[in-house]
Amino acid sequence: MRTRLITSLLASIPFAASAQSSQLNLTQGVTEISNRVYDLHMTIFYICCVIGLLVFGAMFWSMIAHRKKQGVKPATFHENVKVEIAWTVIPFLILIGMAIPATSTLIAMEDTSESDVTVLVTGSQWKWHYKYFDHDVEFFSLLATQQEQINNRLDKGENYLLEVDRPLVIPTGKKVRFLITSDDVIHSWWVPDFAVKKDANPGFINEAWTKVDEPGIYRGQCAELCGKDHGFMPVVVIAKEPAEYDAWITEQEQIAKQAKAEEQRLLAMSMTEAELMQLGESVYLGNCAACHQPNGQGIPGVFPSLVGTDMVLNDLPAHIDIVVNGKNGTAMQAFGNQLSLRELAAVITYERNAWGNSTGDLVQAADVNEYKNN
Amino acid sequence: MSTVVGEMDHQDHHHHAPSGITRWLFTTNHKDIGSMYLWFSFIMFLVGGSMAMVIRAELFQPGLQLVDPHFFNQMTTVHGLTMVFGAVMPAFTGLANWMIPMMIGAPDMALPRMNNWSFWILPFAFAILLASLFMEGGGPAFGWTFYAPLSTTYSSDSTALFVFSVHIMGISSIMGAINVIVTIMNMRAPGMNYMKMPLFVWTWLITAFLLIAVMPVLAGAVTMVLTDKYFGTSFFDAAGGGDPVMFQHIFWFFGHPEVYIMILPSFGIISAIIPAFSRKPLFGYSSMVYATGAIAILSFLVWAHHMFTTGMPVAAEMFFMYATMLISVPTGVKVFNWVATMWRGSITFETPMLFALAFVILFTIGGFSGLMLAITPVDFQYHDTYFVVAHFHYVLVSGAIFSIMAAAYYWLPKWTGHMYDEKLGRLHFWCSLISVNVLFFPMHFAGLAGMPRRIPDYSLQFADINQIVSIGGFAFGLSQLIFLWVVIKCVKGGEKAPAKPWEGAEGLEWTVPSPAPYHTFETPPEVK
């Protein structure tokens, strides 16, 4: 038994080491800017190394050569104006040498003018929303890693915590401008390979840009503490050749149009309880469970429970209203423009009939639609 | 027998410390209050440290194992607050209480009753803060920087307790600072002019001015958080005409001088210890004083380097980049001076010196990463990653806390009258030195590779690094228990310490017997 344990432990070591090539340095990235940033990083790093070698070298030299054990008599000097001036002026000159390339890179990074494509990036607890300015395309981008992987019930996938259901798609070789804002707290939109990190401030819009040369999938994360699930709102960007990008965006516009038509058609239709509950559960787990918890109990003092509360049991209009329009001044978002009417109807039905709530209320798309137009 | 009689002779009746709990509750003696500050800070160091252990245990492996993300955020928040306001700052105030009067030849602090009060409100502040962790909804979970609106609209109700406790901590710090300034300005022994003061006194004097300048700013920030959350104001709420980024400007206008508050007294300690064990006077005393002043002034001009990603005008980014880079000049001067002090000295390596040398090297490494962080374009990549976590732990743990350890070993013989156990001291040093680097050095790599800070779970590429870091963390935490052991052992007994146990030590504190009598310098000494 014991030997088996040891052999299996030994066997797992090379696996653990080779499972992921551990990156130890800043990425060079895939844009001209990110390469310049990388070069700056390395330059400063080497300068620090040289200074460090000199200072620590002198220190270790005296620690070895000037020990009392060696019988050294201490010198008595304690001042030297020339030396003091030298080690004030020389570092100052080195700093000027560093500041020049840093300044020119900074100016280039902040020049968001003459962009080809503009995307509005909106952070909210805990997902990103992307809206293309010149096309009728917008969508939410949520963490796609299964809860079971996070809770260690399933093996973790290759892109654990760095995968989303709908990545942002941008064209290569074009200057893409990001307008970045937030719906609730401060988030920070970060893609290391682009050297773009910009805070998403509620009520204000920040600008950033990138021009990616290589098609590929680039991953990042929210970089500003934004509450409970700050660690679970990744950013994934796919860069496609312009032709492919055009095809993609046209297709997305088509899909959006059809979805709207479908929505209108559904207003006239009713769904069965089974359909509502099934769809409702999946919508609930994807959108509501992060705060209200999969069992509906919430977290006392932070996120209210949905089990047996007055609103859920007795006040249908208030319930629909809060799901559709959110509640100002709290973490409760307006889901009216995040979910389809069908999904809204289903999730409200689910909440009113799950975990021992048994109102028997069935909410249909048309019911929700009334509140949406309010 | 004769020694006992000698002691009795030396202390007449009112020199005796009162006994029992009231001695500590009602004391106005700078040595008693200093000891209480130091013990309090050590307890807080263990409390804050155990929260760090929770953090490192959760981060030992990818996935969520031990705590939920909401509690994880409470741990990072309260760990930071406890360490900054509970461990580092009170430790320095404790050292100031013990040493400043003895260093300048004063009988006590200038305002002894206020001294008592400024200590005794602290335990209440931390009782409130720590108790808030047990509230419904948990304690503060918005990071020690409590950025709005996460700390206002989106926080739990423990925020009110957080605000109240920060107010008390601030009042305590301000009172401590006033006491230090008044003492130094009015109670120096005859002949002790400003340019003869030990650097520890100088650095604390400047620190005290920083405290008085910025603690009210912090009080303002928390008050605005309170009114935004409970009384309908909109300082930081864009929907009401406010600005969440303004919070960060206010916070960091406090926060950046605050980091110098936590490091300037260290510079003073190191400037006492390195000459003592190099048996050679401090190199460039006056340039050390001017450098400290320059750092203090610059510290008010660099706050927005914490905020490069918030979206500032390019001109502002440049200004804060240049000003920040400039700080490395006076800081460099200090490091060069310490090395020049050692140069051609006659060096021995007792525990205080070991910690001081480790301070110089590791603090300088923290300074290098600080310089890297100052460069705005690369800061965009480093910001809010583990690179920053590595940076500020290098300057605060292997910087500030190592200097406090060095100070404790250096002055323990004076405080207790006994030599500490040198072997155990060295064991503590080597365990701390190795583990602190295993703990914080790999964090640089995690940050560069893209791991954000304040996350309870991470992608698989960071697994190996985090495992190493956690092991270093547990080892560092355990190593500090050796320190506790050394101190208790030293308080209880040990080889009798002479008035001046260190051959090369300079200063008035070494002219009084060890342990320092309950009252010292009732007649001021003459300083030549």
Interface residues (C-beta under 8 A of the other chain):
Chain A: A16 A17 A19 Q20 S21 S22 Q23 L24 N25 L26 T27 R36 V37 L40 H41 I44 F45 C48 I51 G52 V55 F56 A58 M59 S62 M63 H66 R67 K68 K69 V72 K73 P74 A75 T76 F77 H78 E79 N80 V83 E84 W87 T88 P91 F92 L95 M98 A99 A102 T103 T105 L106 I107 M109 E110 Q125 Q149 I150 N151 N152 K156 E158 N159 Y160 L161 L162 D184 V185 I186 S188 W190 P192 A195 V196 K197 K198 D199 N201 P202 G203 F204 N206 E207 G220 Q221 C222 A223 E224 L225 C226 G227 K228 D229 H230 G231 F232 I299 P300 G301 V302 N328 G329 T330 A331
Chain B: P62 G63 L64 Q65 D68 P69 H70 N73 M135 E136 G137 G138 A141 F142 G143 Y147 P149 L150 T153 Y154 S156 D157 D237 A238 A239 D243 P244 V245 S278 R279 K280 P281 L282 F283 G284 Y285 S287 T309 T310 G311 V314 E317 M318 M321 Y322 M325 L326 S328 V329 G332 V333 V335 F336 V339 A340 T341 M342 W343 R344 G345 S346 I347 T348 F349 L357 V360 I361 T364 I365 F368 L371 M372 I375 T376 P377 V378 F380 Q381 H383 D384 T385 F445 L448 A449 G450 P452 R453 R454 I455 P456 D457 Y458 S459 L460 Q461 A463 D464 I465 G504
